[in-house]
């Protein structure tokens, strides 16, 4: 499947089977992780464990069963913490959609007490783990989430969506498919008056900057447009 089809098919999975991920698929995942680290300047790590890939860390919300694989989304917190959250959202969603293309289920998760993790991942000095991705083969398919109408996700400066170009509307439709904390989608994309620059902003909400990073990746893929200003 292509990346847009992966966006349409990806739904959160939190109950996983015992089926192992085969070597070829693990190799493809590791290559995707390496690319995310190279492109984003991150320290993302693929975790495999026979009992609990979360290492006993409690989840911020959501119940998970039998998580034997996860992707620990880690980066340096020496920069602005907001920027790390946005990068983790952007590159984490790229990895989640890669997992979908490889035939797996996944779910975003925020973990507490990530320094007490039984050695499942490494946190270097100055590093933080804003989120993770649970991975594997689900016992049941995930459900589609509710999405905001396009009018709440996007706007046109000094105009309305009826006059927006097709590429901008395609981007918003992709944003509507983006996962977000508690399904609130606390983001907004505005096409500025020049007709080509897009302003992306987080709104009030839980993990809003992670959500913005996720939504930005969806917008770029859906629209084919990368001239985006983030505030």
N, C-alpha and C positions, 0 to 999 in steps of 0.2 A: 504494500500500500504506500501511497505517497504521503507527504507530511500533512497535507490538508485532510486527507482521509483519516490519518491517525488522530488529528484533533477531534474529528467527529466521533470516532470510536472510543476514545479514551474516557473512561469514567472511573472514579475512585474505587479501588478494591482494598478491603481491609482484612479479609478472611482468606488465608492462603493454604494451598494443599502441600503435601509432602513432596510433590514432584520436583526433582532437582533441575536446575538450569544446566543445560549441556555445555560442554567445553567450547564449542564453536560460538554459542551465544554469549558465554562469559567473555570470550576473546573480543567479540564485537562490542560488548558493553565497556570493557576496559579501554578499547580504542576510543570510544565516545567520551569516556571520562578523561583520558589523556588530552583529547582535543579541547574539551571544556576548560581544563586547567591551563592549557597553552593559550587559548583565546581570551580567557577571562582573568588570568592571573590568580587562580584559585588553588586550593589544595583538596579537591574533591576525592573521596576514597570509596571504593566498592567494598562492601563488607559481606562476608559469608560466615554463617554460624549455624550449627545443627540444632540449636535450641532457641536462641533469642538474639537476632542481629542488632537489637536496640541496646543490648548489654544491661538490661534492667532499668534503663532510664524511663521515668514516667512520661506519658504523652500529655501534651497540653489539652487536647480534646480528641475524641474519637477512640473507639475500642478496636484493637488490632489482635488478630489471632495468627499464630504460627508464622511469624515473620523471620524467615531464615536468610533473607538477602535484603540489604538496603544500601542506598547511596548516601553517604555522609557528606553534606554540602558545607564545606569548611573553607574559610578564607581569612586573610589578615584583617584584624580590626584596627590596625594602625591608621588606616584611612578613615574617612567619615563612616560611622556605622550604617548610616542610611544607604550609602553607596554599596556596601557589602551586601545588605539585604536585597537591594535591587539586582545586583549581579547574581546572587544565589537564585533569585526568582527566575531570571532570564535563562541562565545556563542550566538550572535544575529542570525547568520545563523542557528545554531542548533534550535533556537526557530522558525525561519521562516519555516524551513522544518517540524517541528512539526505542525505548523499551516496548512501547505499543507496536511499533513497526516490526519488532522482533517477536511479537506474539505474546507478550507478557502483560500482566496487570500491574498497576502501581497506585500509590496514593501519597500525597504530600502529608508530612507530619512534622510537628514542632515538638522537640523533646526537652525535658528539664534535666538539670544536673548532668550535663554532657561531659563534665570533667571526670565524673565517676562512672566510667563506662566499661569496666572489666576488660580493657585492652582491645575493644572492637575497632577503634579508630585511634588516630594520633592527633592530638591538638598541640601544635607547636606554640612557642612563646608569641604572644600577641595575636593568636588565632581564636576564632569563634565559630560556632556551628549554629547558624540561625534556623536551619531546617534540615530535613532528610527526606528521602524517598523510600518507602517500602516497596519491595519488588517481589515478583514471583508469579505463580499461576493460581488464579483465584478459584475458590470452591464454587463461587457463583459470580456472574458478571456484575459489574458496578451499574449504578443507575444514573441516568442523565440528571444533571442538576438544573435547577431553575435559573434562568438568565434574565438580566434586566433588558428592557426594550432598548433598541438602538438609540432612541432619543435621550436615554439616561446615560448611555455609555459614551456618546460623542456629540459634538456640536460643530457648527461652522461659524467662525467669527463674522459678525455683522451679516448673518444670514440664517438659513435653516437647512436641515438635512435634505430637503427636497431638491436643493440645487447642488448637492455634493457630488463630486466625481465618483465614478464606479469604483476606482481603486480604494477610495476612502471608505465607502460603504462595505466593500469586501473586507477591509481591515477590521471594521467594527463587528461584522458578523463573526470573524475569527475571534475577536475579543469576547464575544458573547459565549463562546465555547470554552473560555479559559477557566480553570479551577481557581478558587479563592477561599480564604479563611471564612468558615461558616456560610459560604455561598453568597456573600454580600457584594462581591465585585466592587470594591471601593476605589474605582479608577475612572478617569475621564480623559478622552482624547478630543482635542479641538483643532480643526483645520484653520490655520491662520489666514489673514486677508491676502497674503501673497499667493494662495492657492496651492502651495506645495509643502510648506513647513507645518508639521504637526506638533502641537504642545501636548505632552503626556503628564498628567498630574495624579498623585494619590489623593484620595478623599479620607475622611475620618473613618477609621475601622481597624479591626484586629489585623496585625501584620500587613498593613496597607502597602508598605514599600516592597515587601516580597511579592504581594499580589500585583503591584505595578510592573515589576520585572517580568512576571509570568505573562501578564497581558501585553506587555510591549513585544515580547517574542511572538505571541499570536498575531498581533497587529502587523508586524514586519512580514511574517510569512503570508498572511492573508492578503495584504495589500501589495507586496513586493516593493514597499517604500521604506526607506531607512532615514529620511531627513526628519529626525525627531528631536525635539528639545524637551528635556525633562526638568520639571521644577517641583 
